[in-house]
Amino acid sequence: MIANTIQTRCCIAGGGPAGIMLGYLLARAGIGVVILEKWGDFLRDFRGDTIHPSTMEVLSELGLLEKFLALPHDETKQMKIHIGGKEYTIADFTSLHVKCPYVAFIPQSDFLNFISVEAKKYPGFHLMMNAEAIDIIEENGKIAGVKVKSGDNIFEIRAELTVGADGRNSLIREKANMYVENLGAPMDVLWFRLSSREEKIKEARFYLDNGKIFLMLNRGSYWQCGFIIKKGDFDRIKAKGIEDFRKAIQSLAPPVANVVDEIKDWEQVKLLTVKVDHLTEWYKPGLICIGDAAHAMSPVGGVGINLAIQDAIASANILIPALKNGHPNITDLKAIQKRRYKPTRLTQSLQVIMQKRLIAPILNNPEKLKVPFILRLFELMPFLRRIPAKRVGLGFRPEHIEYKIN
């Protein structure tokens, strides 16, 4: 049986990258934390699987990089676009002055398990699986914890600070009546896997032409594939049949043309409904939201995990001294948003520009695609590839570990 009430210093709703990383950093500093993860494991199909150079810099600062790199992973040093049979390099991560000048691809479940195992070495870290926050507890104008459902048990977790890290459909922010500004997105993504039988392409590749956008990420034995579609267009695509879908992929992406028959039915295709939004205020007394709960990112650039982990590091840098010296107050929570708001908004602004000026026009034009001027410029001046590499790999404000332990 679980006690009716659990007391902790910090309760984090959500065991994704933001929640697990923040929980690890707090426990490492000797602060008691309970993380609630509503599922029994971290396994999810087609979660973001990218670990960016900025995150690996932080793992190095924590003394975890060597262990992390020992895990099975793939490395992407460049991002390339294919238009009309011609290849253009749009980002070159080898230009970054970092320990790991590439994007590492690893199942998110492996990364979360890795951080959790390291976190469990500290007595203050408590991860509760199959435990879902179902409501907030509000007392005297302050969030005082959450109500939790675990199996048939309903109980409370009381905390000095509650953190909403429960994703883009955050229940915590909904229950707290926090205002979400929706920036819109013209597309959704269909995710699926195809075998990698012959080619061993290490870079991320994008294929654009005839009103279609297709991306493929080499995961060793298989391709993780994404087919970009117009917002809300999945039902129409399904109505045309799986064979028509296979032909669309086959005509666009030669490396997987001989394996598209592996898509037997629509059960193998997962719809990601794209959202781009953010809270205007990330906090209330006793509550802070981070990661996708504070700002849902577009899949453009694959930077959602990077932003979530950066939020966790910035939050820990501010919360650890606040919790060490007493209780975090509204000024501390405001400081977290102030630290992370600008890089988040700049990233989202770039994503919205890309969506409006590149993705939407392609999806709405079935004709042969003309090569955008910027791609020709990248070919003429390769040093320009450093700019998207820096924005994708490091973001606008890379965070670093400030709290040192002996």
Sequence and secondary structure as in RCSB ss.txt:
>XXXX:A:sequence
MIANTIQTRCCIAGGGPAGIMLGYLLARAGIGVVILEKWGDFLRDFRGDTIHPSTMEVLSELGLLEKFLALPHDE
TKQMKIHIGGKEYTIADFTSLHVKCPYVAFIPQSDFLNFISVEAKKYPGFHLMMNAEAIDIIEENGKIAGVKVKS
GDNIFEIRAELTVGADGRNSLIREKANMYVENLGAPMDVLWFRLSSREEKIKEARFYLDNGKIFLMLNRGSYWQC
GFIIKKGDFDRIKAKGIEDFRKAIQSLAPPVANVVDEIKDWEQVKLLTVKVDHLTEWYKPGLICIGDAAHAMSPV
GGVGINLAIQDAIASANILIPALKNGHPNITDLKAIQKRRYKPTRLTQSLQVIMQKRLIAPILNNPEKLKVPFIL
RLFELMPFLRRIPAKRVGLGFRPEHIEYKIN
>XXXX:A:secstr
   SEEEEEEEEE  SHHHHHHHHHHHHTT  EEEEESSSSS  TT   EE HHHHHHHHHTT HHHHHTS  EE
E EEEEEETTEEEEEEEGGGS SSS SEEE  HHHHHHHHHHHHTTSTTEEEEET EEEEEEEETTEEEEEEEEE
TTEEEEEEEEEEEE   TT HHHHHTT  EEE   SEEEEEEEEE  S    SEEEEEETTEEEEEEE SSEEEE
EEEEETT HHHHHHH HHHHHHHHHHH GGGTTTGGG  SGGG EEE    EEES  EETTEEE GGGTEE  SG
GG HHHHHHHHHHHHHHHHHHHHHSS   HHHHHHHHHHHHHHHHHHHHHHHHHIIIIIHHHHT  S     HHH
HHHHH GGGGHHHHHHHHT SS         
